[in-house]
C-alpha cells in the first residue's frame, strides 16, 4: 500500500501490509484526536493504520464478509467515525476505535457489493449507497435508523460517488 502526495507526485510512505490476499478497499477517517487513519480491507480483515507513522494499530475480522469489496466512512450520532464494510450481499458497520460490530447487517444487493459511498442527506444525517454485480438498483440506507430506499436503474451500476448534494451512478450503458 503506497501513500502519495498528489501535489508533488511523490510517494511519501509505503505500508507493509501483511496480507495473504489483495487490498480491495481503502478509506480515510479521522481518529478521536483528529489525526488521519486508514481502514484497509482485504483477506477477511480490516486493518487500521496510522499513515503518518506507518504502523498498524488494529486488526479485526470482517465477520460474515468473506472478501470485503468496499469501505465507506460516516459519522455516528455522537460524531465519532463508523466504517461501513461491504461484500457478499451485505453491509456491516463497525466502530473502528473498538473494532466492534454494530447492529445487524444491512442487506440489499442480490450479488457481491462492488461499490459503496457515504454521503450526507439534506437533513444532515448520513447515508450509504451501494450496488452489486449486475444489480439494476442502488440501495440507499440511513445507517442510524437502518431504513432503506431503492433507486431503480435501467441497467447495472458499475460505480458510485457523491458530492455537493449529488449521488453519481455510473452504469453499463452510461445513460441511466
Buried (B, 14 or more C-beta within 10 A) or exposed (E): BEBEEEEEEEEEBEBEBEBEEEBBBEBEBEBEEEEEBBBBBBBBBBBBBBBEEBEBBBEBEBEBBEBBBBBBBBBBEEEBBBBBBBBBBBBBBBBBBEBEBEEEBBEBBEEBBBBBBBBEEEEEBBBBBBBBBBBBBBBBBBBBEEEEEEBEBEEBBBEBEBEEEEBEBEBBEEEB
